[in-house]
Amino acid sequence: MNLYAVTLALIVLTLLTVSLTRLGKVHTRADYLVAGRSLPAFVLVFTLLSSWIGSGSLLGGAENAYKHGFAALWQPAGGWAGLALIYFIAPRARRFAQYTIPDLLEVRYNQTARVLGVIAILFTYTAITSYQFIGGGDILHLIFPTSITAIHGRYLIAAFVILFTAIAGMSSVAYMDVAIGLLATFTLCAALPVLLHNFGGWAAVRAALPATHFQLFGDLHPFNSYPGPNLLPDGTHERISSALEIFLPTCLLMLGNQSMYQKFFSARSEKDASRAVAGWIVGTVILETVIVALAVVGSAIFPTGDVHDHPREILAYTGLHAFTGSSPLMLLGALLVGAIFAKIVSTANNYLFSPAANLVNDIFVRYLKPRASNKEILLVSRLMVVLLGLWALYQGLHTESVLKKSLYAYTIYSAALTPVILAAFYWRRATASAAVASIFTGTFVTVFWDSAFIHANLPAILANRDAIFPALLASLVCLVTVSLLTPPPTESHLRAFADSP
C-alpha cells in the first residue's frame, strides 16, 4: 500500500505545484474566468478530455459495464454523438467570446433567461461535483481501509478540490488537466492489454461472462426496473428504451455543456477551438472504450467479493488487486489508481469552478456590483468556490448511487439548457419568452419527477421511467410553441449571432 500512497501524494503535490505556478498569472477577471483567452489547442484537448471523463465514466459507467457488459457504451456514445456536432459549434462559440453560458442567454434572450440558466447550472454542476467527491472518497478508503472511511475520504477530496480550484481559476484548471490527461491516457491504455493478457485473452473473458455482456443492448433494463408492456419480443423494447435513457442525457449535456463552452471562450482563436474538438473526439472515443473494457475484464476477474457489492469501485479495485507479482506490474497498478484519482479531481475542479464563475459573472458583477475591481472579483470568485464546494460535499454525503446522480444531473442540463443554447445558434425564430418557459419547465420537471405527487398521479409505466423523456419533451414543446405564438426576436438580439444560419 505504500506504493499507492506515494503515488497519490506525488499526484497531489504535482497538482498543487501547477496551481501555485499559475497563480502569478492571474490578475484580472478574464485571467481567472477564461485564462485570458490564451489557451492553445494542445492544452484545450486535455482540459476538455479531463473535464469530461470523471466519476460519471470511471464509477457510474464502469458500474454499468460491470453489470451489463459492453452495452454500457451507450452512455459514452451519447457524448461521441454530441462531439461530432460540437465540431461545428466550437468556432461559433469562440467567436461569441463571452465568459459563461448565461452571458449567451441574456444576449440572445433576456435577463430572466440568464438567471434561470444560472439556477439550472447550479443544480447540475454541484450534483456532478458531489459524486466526484464520492469517487475520490472510495479510492482513499480502498488504499487506506483501516484509517480512512469512505465518508472521511469525501471530506478530504472536497478539501483538495476546493483548494486547487480556488487558487488560480481556469488557468489552474486547464494546465492541471494537461498533466492529468497525459497520465490517464498512458496508464489506462497500457493497463488494458496487460490485464487482458494476464487473464488469458478475450476468449477467457468471453467464457467467464454471460453472452449478453457482448451484445448491442445486452441485458439493459429500465433504470427504475418497471417491466412495462411486451411491445417487442424478449423485452427488446425495454433494452432499447434503457439505452436511449443513458444515451440522450449524455449527448444533450455534451451539446450544451457550459464547462465546454467556457473552454472555447478561453481558446486562443477559433482555429484552436476547432482543432481541440478534433483531438477531443479521438481521445474520448479511445479512453471511454478502454474504461468500459477494463470494467468488463475486471468483472470476469472479480465476479464475487467486496467489489460485487460495490461495482462502481471496479477500476480502482482492479488496480489494487489485479496488478501483483513483479514491481513493474505493481507500479502500473499504482499508476492506474493514481490516474483514476487524478481524473476525478480534475472533473471536480472543472464542475466546481464553472458554477462559481456563474455566481460571480452572472449575479455579482451583473447585478450586485457592476463596477467591482479585479481584486474584489477574484476574492468573491474564490469565496464562491468554497461555498459551492461545501454544498456539493453536502450532496455527496447524502448520495450513494453515482449512476443515478449522474443521470439526474445530465437530465437537468439536457432538458433545461441544451435546447435553448442550440436554438441561440441555429434557430433565429426562438424568442425570449420561449427560452424562459423552456428553461423553467425542463428544470422543474426533472427536479420533481421522482416526487410522491408524480408517482401518485401518473401511471407506473410513466412515473417509473427516467426523467429525460418527459423533461426534454416538455422543454421542447415550450420552446417551439411559445416561440411561434410570440413576436420574433429583434435584430439587436440576433446581431451577436449574425454568422449563425
N, C-alpha and C positions, 0 to 999 in steps of 0.2 A: 504493500500500500504506500510505502514511502515514495516510490517512483511516481505514482499518481498524484500524491500530494505535492511533490516537487514540480511536476508538470503544470498543475493548476496554479501554483504560486508564481511560476515563471510567466504564465499567460497573464495573470492579474497584474504583475509588475510591468510587463510589456505594454499592456493597455493603458495603465496609469502613466507610463513614460510618454506614450504617444499623446495622451490628453494634455499633459503638462507642457509638452513641446509646442502643441498648437495654441496653448493659452496666450502666448505672447503675440499671436497674430490676430487676436480678437479685440477690436477697438470700437466697432460700430454695430448698429442693428443688422446691417446686411452681412457683416462678418459672422455674427452669431447665428442668424436665421438661415442664410443661404451661402455660407462660406465665401462671401464676397463675390459670388457668381464667377468662381475661378476654377472649378473642378474639371480636369481633363477627362477624356473618355475612359482611360485606364482606371482611374480612381472611381469614376461613376459605375463601371461594370461591377466592381467588387462591393461597393456600398449598396447598390441595388440588389445584388445577389445575397449579400449578408443580411440585409433588412428583410428580404422576402422569406428566406429559409430559416425558420426558427423553431420554436416548440410546436407550432402547428404541423410542421413536417416531421420534425425529429421525435416528437412524442405522439401527437394525435395521428399523424399519417402512419408512423411506424406501428402504433397500436392497431390501426385498421389493417395494415399489412400482416401483422402477426395473426390476427383473427381470420382474415379473408383472403390473404394472398395478393396476387398482382392486380386484382380488381381495385385495390386501394389506389392505383394510379389514376383513377377517375378524378380524385381530388386535385392532385397537381396538374392533371391535364387541363382543368379549367383555367389554371394560371397560364399554361402554354398557349391556349387559345386566346386569352386576353393579351398576352405578349405579342402575338402576331399582329393584333390590331393596334397595339400601342406603338409599334414601329412608325405608324403614320401620324400618331398623335404627338409624339415626343417633340419634333421640331416646332409644332404649333404652340405647345405648352411653353417651350423656351422662348419663343417669340413674344408670348404674352408677358413673361418675366415679372411675375408678382412674387409674393412671399408665401402665401397659403392658398388653399382651395377656397375658403370663404372670401378672400380677395376677389377671386374669379366670380364667385356667386353674386357679390354686390355689383361688380362692374357690369355683368351680363343681366342680372335680375334686379334685386333691391336689397336694402339693409336687413329686412326681415329674413330673406333667404340666407344672408350672411350669418345672422345669429342662430337660426335653426341649423345651419350647417355646422357651426361650432358645437352645438349640443350633440348632434349625431356623431361627430368625430370624437368628442369626449367619451361617449358611451362605448364606441367601437375600440378606440385605441387604448384606453385604460383596461378594457377587457383583454385585449391582446397582450398588453404588458403583464397583466396579472398571471396568465398561465406561463409566461416566460419565468416568472418567479417560482412557479410550481416546478417547472423543469429543472431549473438551477438547484432548487432545494432537494429534489430527488437525487441529483448527481452527487451533491455534497454528502447526503445520507449514505449513498452506496459506497462512497470512498471512505467515509468516517462513520461506520454504522453504530459504534458504541458511544461516540462523543457528540455527534450532530444528528438530531432528528430531522425528518423531512420538513417539519414546521419551522424549526430553528434555521434550517437551510434557506427557507424562503425569506426570513428576516435578513440573513447575511447577503443573499444575492440581491435583495432590494437595496441594501446599503451600497453595494458595489455599483449597481446600475445608476442609482441616483447621483452618486459622487462623480462617476465618469461622464454622465450626460450633462451635469450642471457646469462642469469645468469650462468647456470651450464650444459647446453647441454643435452646429452642423459640421464645422471644421474638424472637431474632435471625433464625431461620429463617423464621418466619411473616411478619415485616414486610419482609424482603428479598424474599419471594415476591410481595408486593403490587407492588413496583416491577418485578420481572421479569415478572410476569403481564401487567401493563398494557403493557409494552414488546413482549412477544412477541405478544400478541393483536393489537395495532395493526399491527405490522410484517408478520406472516405474512399477515393478511387483506388488507393493502394490496399486498403483493408478488405475490400470485397473479393478480389481474386485469391488472396491469401486464405481468407476464411473458407471460401468455396473449395479450394484445393485441400485444406486440412480435413474437411468433412467428407471428401470423396467425389466432388464434382456435382454437376446438375443432376445426373442420374440418381445419385444418392439422395439429393434434396427432393426430387420428384417422388421417389419411392417412399420417403418418410412423411409426405404431406398428402392431404386429400386432393383429388383431381380438380376440385373446384378452385383451389388456390392458383391454378394456371389457366382459368377460363376468363373470358371477356368481362362477364358480370359476376363471376364467382358465386358465392353464396351470400351476397349482399342482401340485407333486409332493411325495411323501413327503420329510420332512426329510433322511433318510439315503439317498434315491434308490433304494430297493429296489422293483422294479416290482410284485411281488405278483401274485395270480391275477386274471384278467379277469372280475370279478364283474358289471360293468356295461359297456355299450358305450363304446369310446373312452377307457377309463381313468377314467370319471366317478367311480367309487367311490374311486379314489386321490385325486382332487381334493377330494372331499367330506371324506374322512378327513384330508387335509392341512389343509383349512380348520378342521376341528374341533381339530386339534393346535395351531393357533395361537389359536383362539377360547377353548377351555376353560381353559388356564393363565391367560390374561389375565382371564377372568371370575372364576375362583376366587381369584386373587390379589387382585383388587379387593374381593371379598366379605370376605376375612379380613385385609386389609392393616393391619398394626399402625400404620404411619405415619398411615393414615387414621383409625383409632380413636383414636390419640393426639391428633389434631386435634379429634376430637369431645370427648375428655376435656378439651381446652383451651377448649372453647366457653363463652361467657358464660351460655348457657341452652340448654335442649332446643329451643326455637323457633329459636335462632340455628343450631343444628346442622342442623335440617330445611331451613331457608332456604338454608344453604350448599350442601347437596346439590342442591337445585333449580338453583341457579346453576352448580354444578359440572357437572351433566348437560349444560346448554346449551353451556357453554364447551368441554367435552371433545368433544362431537359436532362442533362447528364447527372447532375447532383441528386435531383429528386428521384430519378430512376434508380440510382445507386442506393439511396436511402431505403426505398421500398424493397429492393433486392436484398440488402443487408438484413432487414427485418424478417423477410421470408426465410432466408437461410438461418437466421437466429431462431426462428420458430421451429425449424427442423432440429436444430442442435439442442434447444431448451424447451421441449414441449410441456414440461411439468416444472414444479418447483415454485419458488417465490415469484419469478417473472411471469408465470402463467396467471397469477392473481393480480399482477401489476404490469400488464403488457406494454404500457406506454414507456416503460424503462428498458425495453428490449435492446436498444442500440448501446446504451451505456453499460447494461448488464453483460452484453456480448463483449464489449471492450475490456471489461474487468475479468471475465471468466473464460473466454474462448481463446485468448492470445497468451498462452502459457508455455513454459518449457524453456526455450532459449531467450537470451537477452534481447535480440532484435525483435522477436515476437512480442515480448513484454513491452518494449518501447513503443511498438506500433499500437498495441492496445492502449497504452497510456496516452499516446497522441490522439487516438480516436476519441477517448473520453474527454480529453482536453479540447479537441476541436468542437465536439458537441456542446460542451460548456461555453466555449467562446462564442459559438453561433447563437446560443440562447442569450448571452449577454449583449451581443450585437443587436439582435432583434429587439430586445427590451430597450436598449438605448434609443433606437430609431422610433419606436412606437411610444416612448415616453416623451421624447423631445418634440415630436410633431404636435400633440395637443397643447403642450406648453407654449409652443410658438403661436398657436391659435389664440390662447388666452391673452398673450402679450400683444400680438399684432392686431387681432380682430376685436378685442374688447378694451384692453388697457390703453393702447395707443389710439385706437379708433374713436373711443367714446369717453374714456376717463381722463386721459392726459395727452392730448394730441401734440403738445409741444415738449414732451418728455425728452430729456437729454439722453445721449447714448449711454452714459453711466447709469442713469435711472432705469433705462430699458434692460440693460444687462443684469442689473440687480433683481428686477422683477422677474425676468426670464428664469433666473436661477431659483428664485423662490417658487415659481410655478412648477418647475421640475420637481422640487422637493414635495410640494403639496400633492401633485398628481401621482408621484411615486408612492406616497402614503396611501392614497385612495386605491391605486392598483394593488398594493400589498394587502389592503383590507379585503378586496375581492378575491385575491389569491388565497387568503386564509379561509375563505368560505366557498371554495370551488374544489371539486375533486376530478371531474371529467374534463380533461383538456379538449377532447374532440367535441364535446357538446358546447363548451365555452367558445371554442374557435368558430364553430358554425353559427352560433348566436352573434358573435362579433362581426363575422363576414356578412351575415344577412342584414344587419342594421345598415351597414355601409352600402351593400349592394342595392337594397331597396330604396334607401333614403337619398343617397347622393349620386351614385353612378348614373342613373337616368338623366338627371339634370345637368351633370357635368358633360356628358356626351352631347346632350342637346345644345349646350352652350357653344360647342364647336361645330355641330353638324345640322342643327335644325333652327333656322332663323325665325320660325313662327312661334317657338316656345316663349311663353310670357312669364312675367314676374309672378303673377298670381298663381299660375300653374306650378311654377317651381316651388313656391311656398307650400301649396297644397300637397305636392308630391313628396317633399322632404318630410313634412309633418306626418303624413299618412304612413309612409314607409317606416319611419321611426316608431310611431305609435303601434302599428300592427305587430311589428317584431317584438317590441318590449312586452306587450300584453298578450302575445299569442299563447303562452303557457299558463295564463291565469285561470283561476277557477271559473270565471264567467264564461270564457271560451269553451272550456270542457263541459260546462253545464248546459250551454245553449246551442252548440253545434254538433252534428253527427260525429261519432268517434272517428269515422274514416277521414274526416277533415281535421278535427281537433288534434288528432294524434300524429299528424304529419309535421315535418319541419316547416318553419315559418316562411321559407324562401318563396314558395309559390304564391300564397295569399298576399304577402307583403309586397312582392315585386309587382304582381298584377294590380293591386290597389294603387301603388305608386304610379305605374304607367297609365292607368285609366285616368287618374287625376291630372297627370302631365298633359296627356293628349286632349282630353275633354275640356278642361279649363282653358287650355291654350286656344282651342277653336272657338270657345264661347266668349273670349275676351279680346280687346283690341290688340293688334300686333305690336311688338316692341318698337320703340323709336330708334332712329339711326344712331343716337348717342349711346344706346345700349349695345348696338351691333358693331360700332366703329372699331373697338379693340379686337374684334374677331373678323375683320374685313377679309382676311385671307382664307377664312373657312367657307366652304360651299354653302 
